[in-house]
Amino acid sequence: MRRSASRSRARSGLLRVDQERLNTGVNRDLRATLKAAHRDKILRLWRDAELAESVLLQISDADREAVFVSSSGQARLNELFRRVQRRRIGCNAVRTVVQQRDCMKRLRGNGGSRSALRDEGIGIMGDYGSHRHIARLLISARVAPAVPGAGKPVVEMDGRFWSLASPEDPVHRAPALPSHSHSAASSDHVDGPRRR
C-alpha cells in the first residue's frame, strides 16, 4: 500500500512475498523492498483512490502557522475555523490542533468554537442529521442573510433565510443551528436547500 496525504490519494495491491522477490538490502526501518522485476505480479486492488482530505497538510504554510501560534487549544481551533471554510474538517485535524483531552468539547457551543465564532458569522456544522442537512450547502462557512432574487442556494435557520457570504457581505451573527437532539418535527426543523 502506498498513500500520499498531501495529494489525498492511495494505491493498494496484493502479492505473495518470498525471499526470491525481495531485494537483498533493507532500509533503516528494516523493511525490505520488492524487486522491480516482480512489480508486475502485484494484483492491483485500487490505484489513485481518493483519501479523506488532510486539511492541515493542504492549507498554506501561513495559515498553518497562524493556527498554531497560540498556546491555547481553543484559540488554535477558532483560528482553524476562521481560515478553513467550506471544507470538511475531520476529528483528527481537531485533535491535532487542540492537543487536549476531550478536544470535541472545544468545538461545541457553550464556550467552544461554535459559540465563539458565531458573532463573526461563522457557523460550524457537526455530524448530526439536522446539521448534515444544512452542510450539504454550507459545511463550515461564514453566512449572511439571503438576498431575494440573488439566485444563491439558501437554507432556513433560526427563522430566516441564509446563504454563503461573499467577501463583500458585512459580518452578521450566525444563526443558531438546529438542535441535534430534537426530531425533525420540532420547532428546530430546517427547510431543505432551495434557490431564492
Residue pairs with C-beta under 8 A, 6 or more apart in sequence:
1 10
1 11
1 12
1 13
2 10
2 11
2 12
3 9
3 10
3 11
3 51
4 10
5 51
5 54
5 57
6 54
6 57
6 58
8 50
8 51
8 52
8 53
8 54
8 58
9 48
9 49
9 50
9 51
10 46
10 48
10 49
10 51
11 44
11 46
11 47
11 48
11 49
12 44
12 45
12 46
12 49
13 42
13 43
13 44
13 45
14 42
14 43
14 45
15 21
15 34
15 38
15 41
15 42
15 43
17 34
21 34
21 35
21 38
21 41
22 32
22 33
22 34
22 35
23 32
23 33
23 34
23 35
25 32
25 33
26 32
26 33
27 33
34 42
52 88
52 90
53 87
53 88
53 90
54 93
55 84
55 87
55 88
55 89
55 90
55 93
56 64
56 67
56 93
56 96
56 97
59 67
59 83
59 84
63 83
63 84
66 79
66 83
67 76
67 79
67 80
67 83
67 97
68 76
68 97
69 76
69 79
70 76
70 79
73 97
73 98
73 99
73 100
73 103
73 106
74 98
74 106
74 112
74 113
74 116
76 97
76 98
76 99
77 94
77 97
77 98
77 106
77 107
77 112
77 113
78 113
78 116
78 117
80 89
80 93
80 94
80 97
81 89
81 113
81 117
81 122
81 124
81 140
82 117
82 120
82 122
84 140
85 122
85 139
85 140
85 141
85 142
86 138
86 139
86 140
86 141
86 164
87 139
87 140
88 139
88 140
89 140
91 104
94 103
94 104
94 106
94 107
95 103
98 106
100 106
105 112
106 112
106 113
107 113
107 114
107 124
107 126
108 114
108 115
109 115
113 124
114 123
114 124
114 177
117 124
117 174
118 173
118 174
119 173
119 174
120 142
120 171
120 174
121 142
121 143
121 144
121 165
121 171
121 172
121 173
121 174
122 140
122 141
122 142
122 143
122 174
123 134
123 138
123 140
123 141
123 142
123 143
123 174
123 175
123 177
124 140
125 131
125 132
125 134
125 135
125 138
125 139
125 140
125 177
126 180
128 180
129 180
129 184
130 177
130 178
130 179
130 180
130 182
130 184
130 188
130 190
131 177
131 178
131 180
133 155
133 190
133 192
134 155
134 157
134 177
134 178
134 190
136 193
137 153
137 154
137 155
137 164
137 193
138 155
138 162
138 164
141 164
141 165
142 164
142 165
142 169
142 171
142 174
143 162
143 163
143 164
143 165
143 172
143 174
143 175
144 162
144 163
144 164
144 165
144 166
144 169
144 170
144 172
145 160
145 161
145 162
145 172
146 152
146 154
146 160
146 161
146 162
146 163
146 196
147 163
147 196
148 196
149 196
150 163
150 196
151 195
151 196
152 163
152 164
152 195
152 196
153 163
153 164
153 193
153 194
153 195
154 161
154 162
154 163
154 193
154 194
154 195
154 196
155 161
155 162
155 163
155 190
155 191
155 192
155 193
156 162
156 190
156 191
157 175
157 176
157 177
157 178
157 190
158 175
158 176
160 175
161 196
162 175
163 196
165 171
165 172
178 188
178 189
178 190
179 186
179 188
182 188
